[in-house]
Amino acid sequence: MNHQLEQAKKFISAQLKATPKVGLILGSGLGVLADEIKDAIKIPYEQIPGFLKSTVSGHVGQLVSGKLNGVDVIVMQGRFHFYEGYGLDAITFPIRVMKSIGVEKLIVTNAAGGINKDFNPGDLMLITDHINNTGQNPLIGPNDSRQGVRFPDLTHAYDPQLRNMAKVVANELSIDLKEGVYVWNTGPTYETPAEVKMLQLLGADAVGMSTVPEVIVARHIGLSVLGISCISNMAAGILDEPLSHEDVIKTTESVRLKFISLVKSILTKLS
């Protein structure tokens, strides 16, 4: 991995105009934020050593770097998922690349199913914690101590200071920012109503098919993390309505302006 990491670092760094201190991962339907970047450099994933190909609708599949609200950023416009048949090492490889080129803080976003009955489609949820419901972990295997410790602490997987700052920003923008626990399931099937009831008992507020492996690796290598979910639908059995990826994309598009405004304002606070 270290050889491949060095290759990817050299390939990307050679094209950057500045060192990005903030990395972003944009989930299903949320890639529009990358279109706001000024003086953007766009690098398709297929060109980057060690990167995979994004196969999911709503994920453009490219790295975008430039200035967003005056902050130097590097953005994954689309991510990789375990359900695409990729290994967790490969899925989380871009996080290690971000760290190698200078990123210190990571903002992860996703579209998620609402489990908390006080939520509604179109709500934005600040992730306070997560539940790994897959039995998988990207750190399984030999540990490279140059990357991080063997047993990383996830007590504060989502940085408390960044969360408090996000709440202040949301209040200034009059955005009703929910808070809750995110559950990672492998997908690609949506949960059954019985599974959603189980997740409610476990204390979950939203469920999705991504994010957690990236956050685990980010914390392993010392990045501070802020997580935001777009509640794209209510999870199975809550409204007794069929679920579809098309509806997920439609909902994320409807909250585009609110999402963009929130993240750009958060970045201003980070500068």
C-alpha positions in Angstrom: 0.0 0.0 0.0 2.8 2.5 0.8 4.2 2.2 -2.7 0.7 2.8 -4.2 0.1 5.6 -1.8 3.3 7.4 -2.8 2.3 7.0 -6.5 -1.1 8.5 -5.9 0.3 11.3 -3.8 2.8 12.3 -6.6 0.2 12.1 -9.3 -2.3 14.3 -7.5 0.2 16.7 -5.9 1.7 17.5 -9.4 -1.7 18.9 -10.4 -2.6 20.9 -7.3 -2.2 24.7 -7.1 -2.2 24.7 -3.3 -2.1 22.3 -0.4 -5.7 21.4 0.7 -6.2 21.3 4.4 -9.8 20.2 4.2 -11.1 17.1 2.4 -14.7 16.4 1.6 -16.6 13.2 0.6 -19.8 13.9 -1.2 -22.5 11.2 -1.1 -25.4 10.2 -3.4 -26.9 13.3 -5.0 -24.7 15.7 -3.0 -21.9 16.1 -5.5 -23.3 19.4 -6.7 -21.2 21.1 -4.0 -18.1 20.4 -6.0 -19.5 22.6 -8.8 -19.1 25.5 -6.4 -15.3 25.2 -6.3 -13.4 28.0 -7.9 -10.4 27.4 -10.2 -11.2 23.7 -10.0 -8.8 21.0 -11.0 -10.7 17.8 -11.8 -9.1 14.4 -11.9 -11.2 11.3 -12.9 -10.7 8.4 -10.4 -9.6 6.1 -13.2 -6.5 8.2 -13.8 -5.3 8.0 -10.2 -3.0 5.1 -9.1 -4.9 2.9 -6.6 -8.3 4.5 -7.1 -11.4 2.6 -8.1 -14.2 3.3 -10.5 -17.4 4.7 -9.0 -20.3 2.7 -10.4 -23.3 4.2 -8.6 -25.8 6.7 -10.1 -25.4 10.1 -8.4 -21.6 9.7 -7.9 -19.6 11.5 -10.6 -16.4 9.7 -9.8 -13.6 12.4 -9.7 -11.4 14.4 -7.4 -12.0 18.1 -7.5 -9.5 20.5 -5.9 -9.6 24.3 -5.6 -11.1 27.0 -3.4 -14.5 26.7 -1.8 -15.5 29.9 0.1 -11.8 30.8 0.1 -10.6 27.6 1.6 -8.3 25.2 -0.2 -10.2 21.9 -0.4 -10.0 18.5 -2.1 -13.3 16.8 -2.8 -14.4 13.3 -3.6 -17.3 13.9 -6.0 -18.7 10.4 -5.4 -17.4 7.6 -3.3 -16.8 3.8 -3.3 -19.0 1.3 -1.5 -18.5 -2.1 -0.1 -21.6 -3.3 -1.9 -19.9 -2.5 -5.3 -17.7 -5.5 -4.6 -14.7 -3.6 -3.5 -12.5 -4.4 -0.5 -12.4 -2.0 2.4 -8.7 -1.3 1.9 -9.4 0.0 -1.6 -12.6 1.9 -0.5 -10.7 3.8 2.1 -7.5 4.3 0.2 -8.5 7.9 -0.9 -8.6 8.9 2.8 -5.0 7.9 3.2 -4.1 9.8 0.0 -5.8 12.9 1.3 -3.8 12.8 4.5 -0.5 12.3 2.6 -1.1 15.5 0.5 -1.8 17.6 3.6 -5.4 17.3 4.6 -6.1 17.7 8.3 -9.9 17.8 8.5 -12.4 15.6 6.8 -16.1 16.4 6.1 -18.1 13.3 5.2 -21.6 13.4 3.8 -24.1 10.8 2.8 -27.8 10.2 2.0 -29.4 8.1 4.7 -32.7 6.6 5.6 -34.4 8.2 8.6 -35.1 5.9 11.5 -35.9 8.6 14.1 -39.6 9.3 13.6 -39.1 13.0 14.4 -37.1 13.3 11.2 -38.5 14.1 7.7 -37.1 13.5 4.2 -35.0 16.6 3.4 -33.7 17.0 6.9 -29.9 17.4 7.5 -28.5 15.4 10.4 -25.2 16.0 12.2 -23.7 12.6 12.9 -22.8 12.4 16.6 -21.7 8.7 16.6 -22.1 5.6 14.5 -22.9 1.9 14.8 -21.0 -0.5 12.6 -23.6 -3.2 11.9 -21.6 -5.0 9.2 -19.1 -7.1 11.1 -16.4 -5.6 8.8 -13.6 -3.2 9.6 -11.0 -1.6 7.2 -8.3 -2.0 9.8 -8.4 -5.8 10.0 -5.0 -7.2 9.0 -1.4 -6.1 9.7 -1.1 -2.6 11.2 1.4 -0.1 9.8 2.4 2.0 12.9 3.5 4.8 10.5 -0.2 5.2 9.7 -1.7 4.8 13.1 -1.9 2.8 16.3 -3.1 -0.9 16.3 -6.2 -0.1 18.5 -7.5 3.4 17.7 -10.0 5.1 20.0 -13.3 6.0 18.5 -14.8 7.7 21.6 -14.9 10.9 19.6 -15.0 9.6 16.0 -16.9 12.8 15.1 -15.0 15.7 16.5 -16.9 17.5 19.2 -15.5 20.9 18.4 -16.4 20.6 14.7 -19.9 19.5 15.7 -20.4 22.4 18.0 -19.2 24.8 15.2 -21.6 23.2 12.8 -24.5 23.8 15.2 -23.5 27.4 15.5 -23.4 27.8 11.8 -26.7 26.1 11.3 -28.3 28.4 13.9 -26.9 31.4 12.1 -28.4 30.2 8.8 -31.8 29.3 10.5 -31.3 25.6 9.4 -32.9 23.0 11.6 -29.9 20.7 11.9 -30.9 17.4 13.5 -28.4 15.3 15.4 -28.2 11.5 15.6 -26.4 8.2 15.4 -25.7 6.7 11.9 -25.7 3.0 11.2 -23.6 1.4 8.5 -25.2 -1.6 6.8 -23.5 -3.2 3.7 -26.4 -2.9 1.3 -27.2 -2.9 -1.5 -30.7 -4.0 -0.3 -32.6 -1.5 1.8 -33.4 -2.7 5.3 -36.5 -4.7 6.1 -39.1 -3.2 8.4 -38.0 -5.7 11.1 -34.4 -4.7 10.7 -35.4 -1.0 11.1 -37.3 -1.9 14.3 -34.1 -3.6 15.6 -32.0 -0.5 14.7 -34.4 1.7 16.6 -33.9 -0.4 19.7 -30.1 -0.1 19.3 -30.4 3.7 19.4 -30.0 4.5 15.7 -31.4 7.6 14.1 -30.4 7.0 10.4 -29.0 4.2 8.3 -26.9 4.0 5.2 -24.4 2.0 3.2 -21.2 4.1 3.5 -19.2 6.6 5.6 -18.2 4.4 8.6 -15.2 2.7 7.0 -13.9 6.1 5.8 -14.4 7.6 9.3 -12.6 4.6 10.9 -9.6 5.1 8.7 -9.6 8.9 9.0 -9.4 8.6 12.8 -6.7 5.9 12.5 -4.5 8.3 10.6 -5.3 11.3 12.8 -7.8 13.3 10.8 -10.6 15.3 12.6 -14.0 14.3 11.2 -17.3 16.1 10.7 -20.2 14.0 9.4 -23.5 15.2 7.9 -26.4 13.0 6.6 -29.1 14.1 4.3 -32.3 12.2 5.3 -33.4 11.2 1.8 -36.3 9.0 2.8 -37.8 7.3 5.9 -36.5 3.8 6.4 -38.6 0.8 5.6 -41.8 0.2 7.5 -42.0 3.7 9.0 -44.2 5.2 6.3 -45.0 1.9 4.6 -43.8 3.2 1.2 -41.6 1.6 -1.4 -38.0 2.8 -1.4 -35.9 3.6 -4.5 -32.5 5.2 -5.4 -34.3 7.6 -7.7 -36.3 9.0 -4.8 -33.0 9.4 -2.8 -31.5 11.5 -5.6 -34.7 13.5 -5.9 -34.7 14.4 -2.2 -31.0 15.3 -2.1 -31.5 17.6 -5.1 -34.4 19.3 -3.2 -32.1 20.3 -0.3 -29.2 21.3 -2.5 -29.2 25.0 -1.6 -29.5 24.3 2.2 -26.7 21.7 2.0 -24.4 23.9 0.0 -25.0 26.9 2.3 -24.3 24.9 5.4 -21.1 23.3 4.2 -19.7 26.5 2.7 -20.4 28.4 5.9 -18.7 25.7 7.9 -15.7 26.0 5.7 -15.5 29.7 6.4 -15.3 29.0 10.1 -12.4 26.6 9.4 -10.3 29.1 7.5 
